[in-house]
Amino acid sequence: MNENLFASFIAPTILGLPAAVLIILFPPLLIPTSKYLINNRLITTQQWLIKLTSKQMMTMHNTKGRTWSLMLVSLIIFIATTNLLGLLPHSFTPTTQLSMNLAMAIPLWAGAVIMGFRSKIKNALAHFLPQGTPTPLIPMLVIIETISLLIQPMALAVRLTANITAGHLLTHLIGSATLAMSTINLPSTLIIFTILILLTILEIAVALIQAYVFTLLVSLYLHDNT
């Protein structure tokens, strides 16, 4: 185990050069493809999951919103594979970096908002002032709604960063406790090790759920602006 609790969150380097770009490009290489007419079970299961996820996210969208389907499916696959690879020992998880999550959230949010202002500007502006608002409260509500709109990408990025980072830290702490207790008390070590296994299973679920939540919120922002 690393002595520094936050050592696993430091961007790795190779010969002094940042390796984060190579790590980010690595997950797409793990997605299997088929050159044959009849797919095997792995490819069939993968296609079924992609179709199910795409159908669930795109059902509420109109024709203009469904043009984003390829981007959203690629986004959820990328985040899910990156989160899962980060659970491997001595690995680096790019989604624990707030800068990377902001780099994903801001362009997608900005694209959805700009599309909303271009296609239906009246509805977009109506979100800043709810109907029936008393006149003295109009300036305050406009400011509040503007701030809530601008913090949406920050909320997306912070949510993903906090959940993945918290899980990694908790796994690190329980793993350190298991290693320390192994030379002191064997029954306690087995109990802590069982907790570590259950936590690892939970982290796998969290990695997939957070990828889905991030993409679903982007999809909802898109729905509100199309």
ChimeraX commands (.cxc) that place a marker at each C-alpha (Angstrom):
marker #1 position 0.00,0.00,0.00 radius 0.5
marker #1 position 1.11,3.57,-0.63 radius 0.5
marker #1 position 2.26,5.54,2.40 radius 0.5
marker #1 position 0.68,8.69,1.03 radius 0.5
marker #1 position -3.12,8.45,1.10 radius 0.5
marker #1 position -3.48,10.66,-1.98 radius 0.5
marker #1 position -0.59,9.20,-3.98 radius 0.5
marker #1 position -2.95,7.23,-6.22 radius 0.5
marker #1 position -4.61,10.48,-7.35 radius 0.5
marker #1 position -1.38,12.05,-8.64 radius 0.5
marker #1 position -1.25,12.09,-12.44 radius 0.5
marker #1 position 1.39,9.53,-13.51 radius 0.5
marker #1 position 4.37,10.39,-15.67 radius 0.5
marker #1 position 6.62,8.35,-17.96 radius 0.5
marker #1 position 10.16,9.70,-18.31 radius 0.5
marker #1 position 8.91,13.02,-17.01 radius 0.5
marker #1 position 6.08,13.21,-19.56 radius 0.5
marker #1 position 2.43,13.06,-18.45 radius 0.5
marker #1 position 0.85,9.67,-19.12 radius 0.5
marker #1 position -2.73,10.74,-18.46 radius 0.5
marker #1 position -3.42,11.12,-22.19 radius 0.5
marker #1 position -2.36,7.53,-22.88 radius 0.5
marker #1 position -4.46,6.30,-19.96 radius 0.5
marker #1 position -7.51,8.19,-21.24 radius 0.5
marker #1 position -7.06,6.69,-24.71 radius 0.5
marker #1 position -6.63,3.15,-23.36 radius 0.5
marker #1 position -10.26,2.23,-22.40 radius 0.5
marker #1 position -11.65,2.39,-25.98 radius 0.5
marker #1 position -9.15,-0.31,-26.95 radius 0.5
marker #1 position -10.89,-2.72,-24.56 radius 0.5
marker #1 position -14.25,-2.46,-26.35 radius 0.5
marker #1 position -14.50,-5.62,-28.47 radius 0.5
marker #1 position -15.56,-5.46,-32.10 radius 0.5
marker #1 position -16.55,-8.16,-34.53 radius 0.5
marker #1 position -15.71,-8.63,-38.21 radius 0.5
marker #1 position -18.09,-11.54,-38.67 radius 0.5
marker #1 position -21.74,-11.62,-39.71 radius 0.5
marker #1 position -22.75,-13.63,-36.62 radius 0.5
marker #1 position -21.55,-12.11,-33.36 radius 0.5
marker #1 position -20.38,-14.06,-30.35 radius 0.5
marker #1 position -22.03,-13.85,-26.94 radius 0.5
marker #1 position -19.79,-11.05,-25.69 radius 0.5
marker #1 position -20.48,-8.79,-28.67 radius 0.5
marker #1 position -24.20,-9.61,-28.53 radius 0.5
marker #1 position -24.39,-8.76,-24.82 radius 0.5
marker #1 position -22.46,-5.55,-25.40 radius 0.5
marker #1 position -24.78,-4.47,-28.20 radius 0.5
marker #1 position -27.83,-5.33,-26.11 radius 0.5
marker #1 position -26.60,-3.20,-23.20 radius 0.5
marker #1 position -25.77,-0.27,-25.49 radius 0.5
marker #1 position -29.17,-0.48,-27.17 radius 0.5
marker #1 position -30.96,-0.70,-23.80 radius 0.5
marker #1 position -29.08,2.29,-22.38 radius 0.5
marker #1 position -29.51,4.34,-25.54 radius 0.5
marker #1 position -33.24,3.60,-25.69 radius 0.5
marker #1 position -33.74,4.58,-22.05 radius 0.5
marker #1 position -31.93,7.90,-22.44 radius 0.5
marker #1 position -33.29,8.85,-25.88 radius 0.5
marker #1 position -36.98,8.00,-25.39 radius 0.5
marker #1 position -37.81,11.45,-23.99 radius 0.5
marker #1 position -35.98,13.35,-26.75 radius 0.5
marker #1 position -37.29,14.73,-29.99 radius 0.5
marker #1 position -35.59,14.29,-33.35 radius 0.5
marker #1 position -33.07,17.07,-32.70 radius 0.5
marker #1 position -32.12,15.66,-29.30 radius 0.5
marker #1 position -31.63,12.15,-30.67 radius 0.5
marker #1 position -28.80,13.40,-32.85 radius 0.5
marker #1 position -26.74,13.38,-29.62 radius 0.5
marker #1 position -27.30,9.65,-29.06 radius 0.5
marker #1 position -23.88,8.56,-30.35 radius 0.5
marker #1 position -22.10,11.14,-28.21 radius 0.5
marker #1 position -24.02,10.20,-25.06 radius 0.5
marker #1 position -23.49,6.47,-25.55 radius 0.5
marker #1 position -19.78,7.05,-26.15 radius 0.5
marker #1 position -19.66,9.20,-23.01 radius 0.5
marker #1 position -21.24,6.60,-20.73 radius 0.5
marker #1 position -19.00,3.83,-22.11 radius 0.5
marker #1 position -15.88,5.95,-21.62 radius 0.5
marker #1 position -16.72,6.97,-18.05 radius 0.5
marker #1 position -17.76,3.44,-17.06 radius 0.5
marker #1 position -14.64,1.77,-18.46 radius 0.5
marker #1 position -12.38,4.44,-16.96 radius 0.5
marker #1 position -13.99,4.05,-13.53 radius 0.5
marker #1 position -13.72,0.26,-13.64 radius 0.5
marker #1 position -10.08,0.30,-14.74 radius 0.5
marker #1 position -9.34,2.64,-11.84 radius 0.5
marker #1 position -10.30,-0.12,-9.40 radius 0.5
marker #1 position -7.34,-2.24,-10.47 radius 0.5
marker #1 position -4.30,-2.22,-8.13 radius 0.5
marker #1 position -1.60,0.38,-8.83 radius 0.5
marker #1 position -3.80,2.09,-11.42 radius 0.5
marker #1 position -4.79,5.70,-12.05 radius 0.5
marker #1 position -8.39,6.89,-12.42 radius 0.5
marker #1 position -8.67,10.02,-14.61 radius 0.5
marker #1 position -12.22,10.66,-13.35 radius 0.5
marker #1 position -10.82,11.49,-9.89 radius 0.5
marker #1 position -9.38,14.66,-11.46 radius 0.5
marker #1 position -11.80,17.60,-11.30 radius 0.5
marker #1 position -10.10,19.22,-14.29 radius 0.5
marker #1 position -10.90,16.28,-16.55 radius 0.5
marker #1 position -14.51,16.03,-15.37 radius 0.5
marker #1 position -14.96,19.76,-15.98 radius 0.5
marker #1 position -13.47,19.28,-19.44 radius 0.5
marker #1 position -16.25,16.77,-20.15 radius 0.5
marker #1 position -19.09,18.62,-18.41 radius 0.5
marker #1 position -18.59,22.21,-19.62 radius 0.5
marker #1 position -18.61,21.58,-23.42 radius 0.5
marker #1 position -21.62,19.25,-23.23 radius 0.5
marker #1 position -23.56,21.64,-20.99 radius 0.5
marker #1 position -22.59,24.64,-23.11 radius 0.5
marker #1 position -23.61,22.85,-26.31 radius 0.5
marker #1 position -27.03,21.99,-24.86 radius 0.5
marker #1 position -27.60,25.55,-23.56 radius 0.5
marker #1 position -26.48,27.19,-26.82 radius 0.5
marker #1 position -28.78,24.86,-28.76 radius 0.5
marker #1 position -31.64,25.88,-26.49 radius 0.5
marker #1 position -31.01,29.60,-27.05 radius 0.5
marker #1 position -30.80,29.06,-30.81 radius 0.5
marker #1 position -33.85,26.83,-31.28 radius 0.5
marker #1 position -36.32,28.15,-28.70 radius 0.5
marker #1 position -35.03,31.30,-27.07 radius 0.5
marker #1 position -38.38,32.21,-25.48 radius 0.5
marker #1 position -38.57,28.97,-23.52 radius 0.5
marker #1 position -34.91,29.27,-22.56 radius 0.5
marker #1 position -35.40,32.76,-21.20 radius 0.5
marker #1 position -38.62,31.72,-19.44 radius 0.5
marker #1 position -36.59,29.46,-17.15 radius 0.5
marker #1 position -35.00,32.54,-15.61 radius 0.5
marker #1 position -38.34,33.91,-14.40 radius 0.5
marker #1 position -41.16,31.56,-13.28 radius 0.5
marker #1 position -44.67,32.61,-14.21 radius 0.5
marker #1 position -46.56,34.60,-11.58 radius 0.5
marker #1 position -43.47,35.93,-9.80 radius 0.5
marker #1 position -44.14,39.08,-7.73 radius 0.5
marker #1 position -42.52,42.17,-9.19 radius 0.5
marker #1 position -40.20,42.91,-6.20 radius 0.5
marker #1 position -38.74,39.39,-6.43 radius 0.5
marker #1 position -37.98,39.47,-10.16 radius 0.5
marker #1 position -34.33,40.73,-9.93 radius 0.5
marker #1 position -33.48,38.26,-7.16 radius 0.5
marker #1 position -35.04,35.28,-8.96 radius 0.5
marker #1 position -33.28,36.14,-12.22 radius 0.5
marker #1 position -29.94,36.21,-10.39 radius 0.5
marker #1 position -30.68,32.93,-8.58 radius 0.5
marker #1 position -31.77,31.14,-11.77 radius 0.5
marker #1 position -28.72,32.44,-13.63 radius 0.5
marker #1 position -26.39,31.15,-10.90 radius 0.5
marker #1 position -28.17,27.79,-10.84 radius 0.5
marker #1 position -27.73,27.51,-14.59 radius 0.5
marker #1 position -24.03,28.39,-14.48 radius 0.5
marker #1 position -23.21,25.90,-11.68 radius 0.5
marker #1 position -24.75,22.94,-13.51 radius 0.5
marker #1 position -21.45,21.80,-15.13 radius 0.5
marker #1 position -19.63,22.30,-11.82 radius 0.5
marker #1 position -22.23,20.14,-10.06 radius 0.5
marker #1 position -21.79,17.44,-12.72 radius 0.5
marker #1 position -18.02,17.38,-12.36 radius 0.5
marker #1 position -17.92,17.62,-8.56 radius 0.5
marker #1 position -20.49,14.83,-8.15 radius 0.5
marker #1 position -18.46,12.42,-10.26 radius 0.5
marker #1 position -15.13,13.43,-8.70 radius 0.5
marker #1 position -16.40,13.21,-5.11 radius 0.5
marker #1 position -18.03,9.80,-5.49 radius 0.5
marker #1 position -15.08,8.16,-7.22 radius 0.5
marker #1 position -12.50,9.76,-4.92 radius 0.5
marker #1 position -14.41,8.86,-1.75 radius 0.5
marker #1 position -14.69,5.24,-2.81 radius 0.5
marker #1 position -10.98,5.00,-3.59 radius 0.5
marker #1 position -10.02,6.58,-0.27 radius 0.5
marker #1 position -12.30,4.25,1.70 radius 0.5
marker #1 position -10.92,1.21,-0.13 radius 0.5
marker #1 position -7.38,2.43,0.56 radius 0.5
marker #1 position -8.09,2.86,4.27 radius 0.5
marker #1 position -9.77,-0.52,4.72 radius 0.5
marker #1 position -7.01,-2.22,2.73 radius 0.5
marker #1 position -4.40,-0.62,4.98 radius 0.5
marker #1 position -6.34,-1.75,8.05 radius 0.5
marker #1 position -6.49,-5.32,6.71 radius 0.5
marker #1 position -2.74,-5.35,6.11 radius 0.5
marker #1 position -2.02,-3.92,9.56 radius 0.5
marker #1 position -4.33,-6.37,11.36 radius 0.5
marker #1 position -2.93,-9.42,9.53 radius 0.5
marker #1 position 0.01,-9.59,11.95 radius 0.5
marker #1 position -2.06,-8.88,15.07 radius 0.5
marker #1 position -5.40,-10.70,15.02 radius 0.5
marker #1 position -6.41,-13.21,12.35 radius 0.5
marker #1 position -10.20,-13.30,13.06 radius 0.5
marker #1 position -10.37,-9.49,12.90 radius 0.5
marker #1 position -8.39,-9.59,9.67 radius 0.5
marker #1 position -10.91,-11.96,8.09 radius 0.5
marker #1 position -13.79,-9.71,9.10 radius 0.5
marker #1 position -12.11,-6.59,7.70 radius 0.5
marker #1 position -11.15,-8.48,4.55 radius 0.5
marker #1 position -14.78,-9.50,4.06 radius 0.5
marker #1 position -15.79,-5.87,4.41 radius 0.5
marker #1 position -13.13,-4.97,1.83 radius 0.5
marker #1 position -14.56,-7.48,-0.66 radius 0.5
marker #1 position -18.10,-6.14,-0.14 radius 0.5
marker #1 position -16.82,-2.59,-0.54 radius 0.5
marker #1 position -15.08,-3.54,-3.79 radius 0.5
marker #1 position -18.36,-4.94,-5.14 radius 0.5
marker #1 position -20.07,-1.71,-4.08 radius 0.5
marker #1 position -17.38,0.34,-5.83 radius 0.5
marker #1 position -17.96,-1.57,-9.06 radius 0.5
marker #1 position -21.65,-0.69,-8.81 radius 0.5
marker #1 position -20.81,2.95,-8.00 radius 0.5
marker #1 position -18.46,3.16,-10.99 radius 0.5
marker #1 position -21.27,2.09,-13.33 radius 0.5
marker #1 position -23.98,4.12,-11.61 radius 0.5
marker #1 position -21.94,7.34,-11.64 radius 0.5
marker #1 position -21.27,6.92,-15.37 radius 0.5
marker #1 position -25.02,6.52,-15.92 radius 0.5
marker #1 position -25.93,9.47,-13.66 radius 0.5
marker #1 position -23.43,11.80,-15.36 radius 0.5
marker #1 position -24.72,10.91,-18.81 radius 0.5
marker #1 position -28.37,11.00,-17.74 radius 0.5
marker #1 position -28.00,14.52,-16.31 radius 0.5
marker #1 position -26.38,15.70,-19.55 radius 0.5
marker #1 position -29.32,14.09,-21.36 radius 0.5
marker #1 position -31.78,15.95,-19.12 radius 0.5
marker #1 position -30.02,19.27,-19.78 radius 0.5
marker #1 position -30.28,18.50,-23.48 radius 0.5
marker #1 position -33.98,17.65,-23.15 radius 0.5
marker #1 position -34.67,21.00,-21.46 radius 0.5
marker #1 position -33.08,22.85,-24.37 radius 0.5
marker #1 position -34.47,20.99,-27.40 radius 0.5
marker link #1:1,2 radius 0.2
marker link #1:2,3 radius 0.2
marker link #1:3,4 radius 0.2
marker link #1:4,5 radius 0.2
marker link #1:5,6 radius 0.2
marker link #1:6,7 radius 0.2
marker link #1:7,8 radius 0.2
marker link #1:8,9 radius 0.2
marker link #1:9,10 radius 0.2
marker link #1:10,11 radius 0.2
marker link #1:11,12 radius 0.2
marker link #1:12,13 radius 0.2
marker link #1:13,14 radius 0.2
marker link #1:14,15 radius 0.2
marker link #1:15,16 radius 0.2
marker link #1:16,17 radius 0.2
marker link #1:17,18 radius 0.2
marker link #1:18,19 radius 0.2
marker link #1:19,20 radius 0.2
marker link #1:20,21 radius 0.2
marker link #1:21,22 radius 0.2
marker link #1:22,23 radius 0.2
marker link #1:23,24 radius 0.2
marker link #1:24,25 radius 0.2
marker link #1:25,26 radius 0.2
marker link #1:26,27 radius 0.2
marker link #1:27,28 radius 0.2
marker link #1:28,29 radius 0.2
marker link #1:29,30 radius 0.2
marker link #1:30,31 radius 0.2
marker link #1:31,32 radius 0.2
marker link #1:32,33 radius 0.2
marker link #1:33,34 radius 0.2
marker link #1:34,35 radius 0.2
marker link #1:35,36 radius 0.2
marker link #1:36,37 radius 0.2
marker link #1:37,38 radius 0.2
marker link #1:38,39 radius 0.2
marker link #1:39,40 radius 0.2
marker link #1:40,41 radius 0.2
marker link #1:41,42 radius 0.2
marker link #1:42,43 radius 0.2
marker link #1:43,44 radius 0.2
marker link #1:44,45 radius 0.2
marker link #1:45,46 radius 0.2
marker link #1:46,47 radius 0.2
marker link #1:47,48 radius 0.2
marker link #1:48,49 radius 0.2
marker link #1:49,50 radius 0.2
marker link #1:50,51 radius 0.2
marker link #1:51,52 radius 0.2
marker link #1:52,53 radius 0.2
marker link #1:53,54 radius 0.2
marker link #1:54,55 radius 0.2
marker link #1:55,56 radius 0.2
marker link #1:56,57 radius 0.2
marker link #1:57,58 radius 0.2
marker link #1:58,59 radius 0.2
marker link #1:59,60 radius 0.2
marker link #1:60,61 radius 0.2
marker link #1:61,62 radius 0.2
marker link #1:62,63 radius 0.2
marker link #1:63,64 radius 0.2
marker link #1:64,65 radius 0.2
marker link #1:65,66 radius 0.2
marker link #1:66,67 radius 0.2
marker link #1:67,68 radius 0.2
marker link #1:68,69 radius 0.2
marker link #1:69,70 radius 0.2
marker link #1:70,71 radius 0.2
marker link #1:71,72 radius 0.2
marker link #1:72,73 radius 0.2
marker link #1:73,74 radius 0.2
marker link #1:74,75 radius 0.2
marker link #1:75,76 radius 0.2
marker link #1:76,77 radius 0.2
marker link #1:77,78 radius 0.2
marker link #1:78,79 radius 0.2
marker link #1:79,80 radius 0.2
marker link #1:80,81 radius 0.2
marker link #1:81,82 radius 0.2
marker link #1:82,83 radius 0.2
marker link #1:83,84 radius 0.2
marker link #1:84,85 radius 0.2
marker link #1:85,86 radius 0.2
marker link #1:86,87 radius 0.2
marker link #1:87,88 radius 0.2
marker link #1:88,89 radius 0.2
marker link #1:89,90 radius 0.2
marker link #1:90,91 radius 0.2
marker link #1:91,92 radius 0.2
marker link #1:92,93 radius 0.2
marker link #1:93,94 radius 0.2
marker link #1:94,95 radius 0.2
marker link #1:95,96 radius 0.2
marker link #1:96,97 radius 0.2
marker link #1:97,98 radius 0.2
marker link #1:98,99 radius 0.2
marker link #1:99,100 radius 0.2
marker link #1:100,101 radius 0.2
marker link #1:101,102 radius 0.2
marker link #1:102,103 radius 0.2
marker link #1:103,104 radius 0.2
marker link #1:104,105 radius 0.2
marker link #1:105,106 radius 0.2
marker link #1:106,107 radius 0.2
marker link #1:107,108 radius 0.2
marker link #1:108,109 radius 0.2
marker link #1:109,110 radius 0.2
marker link #1:110,111 radius 0.2
marker link #1:111,112 radius 0.2
marker link #1:112,113 radius 0.2
marker link #1:113,114 radius 0.2
marker link #1:114,115 radius 0.2
marker link #1:115,116 radius 0.2
marker link #1:116,117 radius 0.2
marker link #1:117,118 radius 0.2
marker link #1:118,119 radius 0.2
marker link #1:119,120 radius 0.2
marker link #1:120,121 radius 0.2
marker link #1:121,122 radius 0.2
marker link #1:122,123 radius 0.2
marker link #1:123,124 radius 0.2
marker link #1:124,125 radius 0.2
marker link #1:125,126 radius 0.2
marker link #1:126,127 radius 0.2
marker link #1:127,128 radius 0.2
marker link #1:128,129 radius 0.2
marker link #1:129,130 radius 0.2
marker link #1:130,131 radius 0.2
marker link #1:131,132 radius 0.2
marker link #1:132,133 radius 0.2
marker link #1:133,134 radius 0.2
marker link #1:134,135 radius 0.2
marker link #1:135,136 radius 0.2
marker link #1:136,137 radius 0.2
marker link #1:137,138 radius 0.2
marker link #1:138,139 radius 0.2
marker link #1:139,140 radius 0.2
marker link #1:140,141 radius 0.2
marker link #1:141,142 radius 0.2
marker link #1:142,143 radius 0.2
marker link #1:143,144 radius 0.2
marker link #1:144,145 radius 0.2
marker link #1:145,146 radius 0.2
marker link #1:146,147 radius 0.2
marker link #1:147,148 radius 0.2
marker link #1:148,149 radius 0.2
marker link #1:149,150 radius 0.2
marker link #1:150,151 radius 0.2
marker link #1:151,152 radius 0.2
marker link #1:152,153 radius 0.2
marker link #1:153,154 radius 0.2
marker link #1:154,155 radius 0.2
marker link #1:155,156 radius 0.2
marker link #1:156,157 radius 0.2
marker link #1:157,158 radius 0.2
marker link #1:158,159 radius 0.2
marker link #1:159,160 radius 0.2
marker link #1:160,161 radius 0.2
marker link #1:161,162 radius 0.2
marker link #1:162,163 radius 0.2
marker link #1:163,164 radius 0.2
marker link #1:164,165 radius 0.2
marker link #1:165,166 radius 0.2
marker link #1:166,167 radius 0.2
marker link #1:167,168 radius 0.2
marker link #1:168,169 radius 0.2
marker link #1:169,170 radius 0.2
marker link #1:170,171 radius 0.2
marker link #1:171,172 radius 0.2
marker link #1:172,173 radius 0.2
marker link #1:173,174 radius 0.2
marker link #1:174,175 radius 0.2
marker link #1:175,176 radius 0.2
marker link #1:176,177 radius 0.2
marker link #1:177,178 radius 0.2
marker link #1:178,179 radius 0.2
marker link #1:179,180 radius 0.2
marker link #1:180,181 radius 0.2
marker link #1:181,182 radius 0.2
marker link #1:182,183 radius 0.2
marker link #1:183,184 radius 0.2
marker link #1:184,185 radius 0.2
marker link #1:185,186 radius 0.2
marker link #1:186,187 radius 0.2
marker link #1:187,188 radius 0.2
marker link #1:188,189 radius 0.2
marker link #1:189,190 radius 0.2
marker link #1:190,191 radius 0.2
marker link #1:191,192 radius 0.2
marker link #1:192,193 radius 0.2
marker link #1:193,194 radius 0.2
marker link #1:194,195 radius 0.2
marker link #1:195,196 radius 0.2
marker link #1:196,197 radius 0.2
marker link #1:197,198 radius 0.2
marker link #1:198,199 radius 0.2
marker link #1:199,200 radius 0.2
marker link #1:200,201 radius 0.2
marker link #1:201,202 radius 0.2
marker link #1:202,203 radius 0.2
marker link #1:203,204 radius 0.2
marker link #1:204,205 radius 0.2
marker link #1:205,206 radius 0.2
marker link #1:206,207 radius 0.2
marker link #1:207,208 radius 0.2
marker link #1:208,209 radius 0.2
marker link #1:209,210 radius 0.2
marker link #1:210,211 radius 0.2
marker link #1:211,212 radius 0.2
marker link #1:212,213 radius 0.2
marker link #1:213,214 radius 0.2
marker link #1:214,215 radius 0.2
marker link #1:215,216 radius 0.2
marker link #1:216,217 radius 0.2
marker link #1:217,218 radius 0.2
marker link #1:218,219 radius 0.2
marker link #1:219,220 radius 0.2
marker link #1:220,221 radius 0.2
marker link #1:221,222 radius 0.2
marker link #1:222,223 radius 0.2
marker link #1:223,224 radius 0.2
marker link #1:224,225 radius 0.2
marker link #1:225,226 radius 0.2
view
